[in-house]
Amino acid sequence: MKSIFQKFAVFAVVLIITSCSSTPDEMDPLSPDPVSKVDPVGVILSIKEGMLMPQSGTNTTGMIELVSDEAGKYFLRLGNDFKSDFHTGTVTVYLSTSSKLQLSESGSFQKVGIVNESGEHFFVLPNLPESKFSHGIIWCGAAGIPFGYGSLN
């Protein structure tokens, strides 16, 4: 009996550690289109910005911004100083109406993209997000825990 429990415990730990996979879930309708990656053009204008605060014992920090480029496209930018824990694989970036991601409340969040390494990232947005989206969230969905948040002002 003890051996079955030990095997189950090891399986559960492995499942949690590997649950944030390094590949976006193609069946998830909220997953960003991996082909639509677009880099900013020309001068970048900061619209709102903030600093990420770590959560859940992670080391998540860095600048988070809503920006636009000369072509009129909008992006969520993680700064050169962005870092987070990636021991579980990739994490997801969201815009949210508060510092706590509320996936059960439709309209309170907008999925932005997948990130799997520290450093600067630009995530193309379909348009300027509604003003109700006041925070950026770094989230590991499979583990169901926040890695960090930043207030956008």
Backbone torsions as a table, in degrees:
resi	resn	phi	psi	omega
1	MET	NA	-42.3	-179.4
2	LYS	-62.6	-37.6	-179.6
3	SER	-66.0	-37.5	177.8
4	ILE	-66.0	-42.9	178.4
5	PHE	-62.3	-43.0	179.4
6	GLN	-63.1	-42.4	178.1
7	LYS	-63.3	-41.7	178.6
8	PHE	-64.1	-42.5	180.0
9	ALA	-63.0	-43.8	177.7
10	VAL	-62.7	-44.1	178.6
11	PHE	-60.0	-44.2	-179.5
12	ALA	-62.3	-43.0	178.9
13	VAL	-63.6	-45.5	179.1
14	VAL	-61.9	-41.9	179.4
15	LEU	-61.5	-44.6	179.5
16	ILE	-65.4	-44.6	-177.6
17	ILE	-64.8	-37.4	-176.9
18	THR	-94.4	1.2	-172.1
19	SER	-71.2	-25.4	174.2
20	CYS	-90.1	85.7	-173.2
21	SER	-69.8	163.2	-178.9
22	SER	-88.1	3.6	178.7
23	THR	-120.6	131.1	178.3
24	PRO	-59.8	146.5	178.8
25	ASP	-75.4	107.9	-175.8
26	GLU	-68.9	-19.9	-179.7
27	MET	-85.5	-12.0	-179.9
28	ASP	-78.5	114.4	-177.8
29	PRO	-64.7	-16.6	178.0
30	LEU	-90.4	-3.9	179.0
31	SER	-69.3	137.2	176.9
32	PRO	-67.1	152.3	178.6
33	ASP	-74.8	115.0	-176.1
34	PRO	-64.7	-18.4	-180.0
35	VAL	-81.6	-18.5	-172.9
36	SER	-87.3	18.2	179.1
37	LYS	-64.0	124.6	-179.3
38	VAL	-131.9	129.2	176.2
39	ASP	-87.5	149.3	178.3
40	PRO	-62.7	152.5	179.9
41	VAL	-113.0	128.4	173.7
42	GLY	69.0	-145.6	-177.3
43	VAL	-70.5	136.5	179.5
44	ILE	-104.8	128.7	179.8
45	LEU	-106.4	125.0	177.6
46	SER	-79.8	128.0	179.8
47	ILE	-99.0	-48.5	176.7
48	LYS	-143.7	148.4	178.9
49	GLU	-148.5	163.3	177.9
50	GLY	-165.8	177.6	177.8
51	MET	-114.3	137.0	178.3
52	LEU	-74.8	137.8	177.1
53	MET	-110.9	132.8	-178.2
54	PRO	-69.3	149.5	175.6
55	GLN	-139.1	162.1	174.5
56	SER	57.3	32.2	177.2
57	GLY	74.4	14.9	178.8
58	THR	-89.0	175.5	178.3
59	ASN	-106.8	26.0	-175.4
60	THR	-63.7	123.7	177.5
61	THR	-152.5	169.7	174.5
62	GLY	125.0	173.9	-180.0
63	MET	-80.3	142.2	171.9
64	ILE	-130.9	133.7	-174.9
65	GLU	-142.9	150.8	162.7
66	LEU	-97.7	127.6	-177.1
67	VAL	-135.2	163.0	170.9
68	SER	-129.3	158.3	179.1
69	ASP	-115.1	-179.2	-178.2
70	GLU	-65.2	-23.1	179.2
71	ALA	-82.7	-1.8	179.5
72	GLY	83.8	12.2	177.5
73	LYS	-87.6	151.5	179.2
74	TYR	-109.9	146.6	-178.0
75	PHE	-140.8	152.6	162.6
76	LEU	-99.9	126.5	-176.7
77	ARG	-114.2	131.7	166.9
78	LEU	-99.8	128.9	-173.6
79	GLY	-71.1	170.3	176.4
80	ASN	-54.5	-28.9	-176.9
81	ASP	-87.4	3.9	-179.9
82	PHE	-65.2	132.8	171.1
83	LYS	-148.2	154.1	178.2
84	SER	-157.6	175.4	175.5
85	ASP	-85.3	129.8	177.9
86	PHE	-122.1	23.5	-179.6
87	HIS	-65.1	-18.5	177.5
88	THR	-99.5	5.2	-177.1
89	GLY	107.1	-135.2	-177.5
90	THR	-89.6	162.1	174.5
91	VAL	-128.0	165.6	-176.1
92	THR	-112.5	143.7	177.5
93	VAL	-104.4	131.6	178.1
94	TYR	-127.1	155.0	161.2
95	LEU	-97.9	144.2	-175.0
96	SER	-143.0	158.5	177.3
97	THR	-83.1	-5.6	177.6
98	SER	-153.0	178.3	-179.8
99	SER	-76.3	-5.3	178.7
100	LYS	-117.3	124.4	179.2
101	LEU	-71.2	124.0	-177.5
102	GLN	-118.5	80.3	-175.2
103	LEU	-63.9	-19.1	179.6
104	SER	-82.4	-9.0	-178.6
105	GLU	-107.2	98.8	179.0
106	SER	-55.7	136.7	179.0
107	GLY	87.8	-4.7	-179.2
108	SER	-94.5	-1.7	-178.5
109	PHE	-150.2	160.9	173.2
110	GLN	-138.8	119.5	178.1
111	LYS	-70.3	133.2	-176.4
112	VAL	-106.7	-51.2	-178.1
113	GLY	176.5	179.1	-179.3
114	ILE	-104.2	137.9	176.3
115	VAL	-128.6	137.8	-178.5
116	ASN	-132.6	12.8	176.1
117	GLU	-157.1	158.5	178.6
118	SER	-72.2	166.8	177.4
119	GLY	106.0	-175.1	-175.8
120	GLU	-73.1	136.9	176.8
121	HIS	-140.6	142.4	172.0
122	PHE	-118.8	124.6	177.7
123	PHE	-112.0	116.7	-179.4
124	VAL	-68.1	138.6	178.7
125	LEU	-113.0	147.9	-178.8
126	PRO	-65.7	-26.6	178.9
127	ASN	-167.2	179.9	176.0
128	LEU	-66.4	122.4	-178.6
129	PRO	-61.6	150.5	176.8
130	GLU	-56.8	149.6	-177.8
131	SER	-63.7	-18.4	179.0
132	LYS	-65.0	-21.1	178.7
133	PHE	-82.5	96.2	-172.1
134	SER	-102.7	-3.7	-175.7
135	HIS	-139.6	150.4	168.2
136	GLY	-104.5	140.4	-177.2
137	ILE	-125.5	135.3	171.2
138	ILE	-106.0	121.6	-166.2
139	TRP	-138.5	137.8	169.2
140	CYS	-103.8	99.9	-174.3
141	GLY	-65.4	-41.3	-177.4
142	ALA	-64.2	-36.8	176.6
143	ALA	-84.0	-16.8	178.2
144	GLY	69.9	35.0	-178.8
145	ILE	-133.3	146.4	175.6
146	PRO	-79.8	139.9	174.5
147	PHE	-98.8	-21.0	178.8
148	GLY	175.3	164.4	177.2
149	TYR	-146.9	157.3	175.5
150	GLY	-143.1	134.7	176.9
151	SER	-80.1	129.7	-179.9
152	LEU	-97.8	112.3	-179.6
153	ASN	-122.3	NA	NA
